[in-house]
């Protein structure tokens, strides 16, 4: 958690697991065009800033909770679809499973991207070891594909790299200073894995996205929910100590 930003309600929260929908990252000039109409939408969409409703809770076979977000006049102003999102979190032992359900209540196909922006605490970034599913990445706003050397320069002011052409559906980060191993698994809907951190802050983010930046304009890797249909995506995180 970035406590300085948390104290300022005008800034986005840096902490927890912000939810990305209906876009991941940004679109150029915060604008996209759909069916000949232009819409303005902020980075990562609106799901992370709107209130969700708790619709189900259970303690059978682990602890679980389902939260729901429905379309409204506010969402339709920037994303012209009727929808219902039901996101379920299931905690079993040292694994958190996240099942994300996206239902299209409109009469036309609904393109979207979804992802998460989890924040992980770290005391010494130099003690992190990475097993990532790709050695190819793009910098924010640049089309060039770069080759990852296997190490990040944590002296840089900011690292915001989108790994592409993923070879497997998992990523592992080991924090040697805490003997902590974090494994993130995600289903085949996820095509991009973003690593982001800021110099001087005690966190890093490893973010599975179903589509890259500006996908609402380019169409790249967008998921499509047909009218009346549901698209489900799944992510899990497992923490191991020792």
Secondary structure, DSSP 8 states (H G I E B T S, - for coil): --HHHHT-TTS---SSEEEEEE-SS--GGGEEEETTEEEE--TTBSTTTS--EEEEEE-TTSEEEEEEEE--HHHHTTS---EEEEEEEEEETTEEEEEEEEEE-SSS-EEEEEEEEEEEE-S-GGGEEEE-S-SEEEETT----EE--S---TTSSEEEEEE-S-SSSEEEEEETTTTEEEEEEE-TT--EEEEEEETT-SEEEEEEESS-TTHHHH-TT-EEE-TT-EEEEEEEEEEEE-
